[in-house]
Amino acid sequence: MADLKLPKEIASYLLLQIDETKNGLYRVVAKEIRGFLQQNNLGEEIAKALGHLSVEIKTEIRFVPIDGPARSSKLGPPEVRSSVQVISRRDPTRTRAEEAIRIASGGPLAC
């Protein structure tokens, strides 16, 4: 019985069923993703979230000449200092739960 082989028709039928199942699964996933993206305007939601943030970036780059006996007009590696500060305009008196309820009810996003 271990040497029993499936006829070609049965093997091809099984492969066809597997392929149809795979295609059906892709269709369902694509339909769900399309529905989600149509319901939610992702660009608008990102714009709302970023509208409540201020990002301040300060960068200072200094080119310092090389010191030493072989000093020439060559510059050494630059010294780079930078700082980033994100400022939120969210109401600090609200709890996260209150924020979540406000967002779920269609209110503007706050980060």
C-alpha positions as CSV (number, residue, x, y, z in Angstrom):
1,M,0.0,0.0,0.0
2,A,2.9,2.3,0.5
3,D,3.7,2.1,-3.2
4,L,0.2,3.2,-4.1
5,K,0.4,6.2,-6.4
6,L,-2.4,8.7,-7.2
7,P,-3.5,8.8,-10.7
8,K,-2.6,12.0,-12.6
9,E,-6.2,13.2,-12.7
10,I,-6.6,13.1,-8.9
11,A,-3.2,14.9,-8.4
12,S,-4.2,17.6,-11.0
13,Y,-7.6,18.0,-9.4
14,L,-6.1,18.5,-5.9
15,L,-3.6,21.1,-7.3
16,L,-6.5,22.9,-9.1
17,Q,-8.5,23.0,-5.8
18,I,-5.5,24.3,-3.9
19,D,-5.0,27.0,-6.5
20,E,-8.7,28.0,-6.5
21,T,-8.6,28.2,-2.7
22,K,-5.5,30.4,-2.8
23,N,-7.1,32.7,-5.3
24,G,-10.3,32.9,-3.3
25,L,-8.4,33.8,-0.2
26,Y,-6.5,36.5,-2.0
27,R,-9.9,37.9,-3.3
28,V,-11.3,38.0,0.2
29,V,-8.3,39.7,1.7
30,A,-8.1,42.2,-1.1
31,K,-11.9,43.0,-0.6
32,E,-11.4,43.5,3.1
33,I,-8.4,45.8,2.7
34,R,-10.2,47.8,-0.1
35,G,-13.2,48.2,2.2
36,F,-11.1,49.3,5.1
37,L,-9.2,51.9,3.0
38,Q,-12.5,53.2,1.4
39,Q,-14.0,53.7,4.9
40,N,-11.0,55.4,6.3
41,N,-9.3,58.4,4.6
42,L,-5.8,57.5,5.7
43,G,-4.2,60.7,4.3
44,E,-6.8,62.9,6.2
45,E,-6.2,61.0,9.4
46,I,-2.4,61.4,9.1
47,A,-2.9,65.1,8.4
48,K,-5.1,65.5,11.5
49,A,-2.5,63.7,13.7
50,L,0.4,65.8,12.3
51,G,-1.7,69.0,12.6
52,H,-1.4,68.8,16.4
53,L,2.4,68.4,16.4
54,S,5.2,70.9,16.0
55,V,8.6,69.5,15.2
56,E,11.6,71.7,15.9
57,I,15.0,70.6,14.5
58,K,18.2,72.5,15.2
59,T,21.4,71.4,13.6
60,E,24.9,72.9,13.9
61,I,27.8,71.8,11.7
62,R,31.3,73.0,12.4
63,F,34.3,72.3,10.2
64,V,37.4,72.4,12.3
65,P,40.9,72.5,10.8
66,I,43.2,69.6,11.6
67,D,45.7,70.4,14.4
68,G,49.2,69.1,14.5
69,P,52.6,69.3,12.8
70,A,51.1,68.3,9.4
71,R,48.6,71.1,9.6
72,S,47.5,72.2,6.2
73,S,44.4,73.7,4.6
74,K,42.6,70.4,5.1
75,L,39.6,70.2,7.3
76,G,39.0,67.4,9.8
77,P,35.8,65.6,10.2
78,P,32.8,67.9,10.9
79,E,31.4,68.2,14.4
80,V,27.7,67.8,14.2
81,R,25.3,68.6,17.0
82,S,21.6,68.3,16.6
83,S,18.5,68.3,18.7
84,V,14.9,67.4,17.9
85,Q,11.9,68.4,20.0
86,V,8.4,67.3,19.4
87,I,5.7,69.5,20.9
88,S,2.2,68.2,21.3
89,R,-0.8,70.4,21.5
90,R,-2.9,67.7,23.1
91,D,-4.9,68.8,26.1
92,P,-2.8,67.5,29.1
93,T,-5.9,67.4,31.4
94,R,-7.6,64.7,29.3
95,T,-6.9,61.1,30.0
96,R,-6.0,58.6,27.2
97,A,-9.5,57.0,27.6
98,E,-11.2,60.4,27.1
99,E,-9.0,61.1,24.0
100,A,-9.9,57.6,22.6
101,I,-13.6,58.3,23.1
102,R,-13.3,61.7,21.5
103,I,-11.5,60.3,18.5
104,A,-13.9,57.4,18.1
105,S,-16.8,59.8,18.1
106,G,-15.3,61.6,15.1
107,G,-13.6,64.5,16.9
108,P,-10.2,65.8,15.7
109,L,-7.2,63.8,16.5
110,A,-4.7,65.0,19.1
111,C,-1.2,63.6,19.6
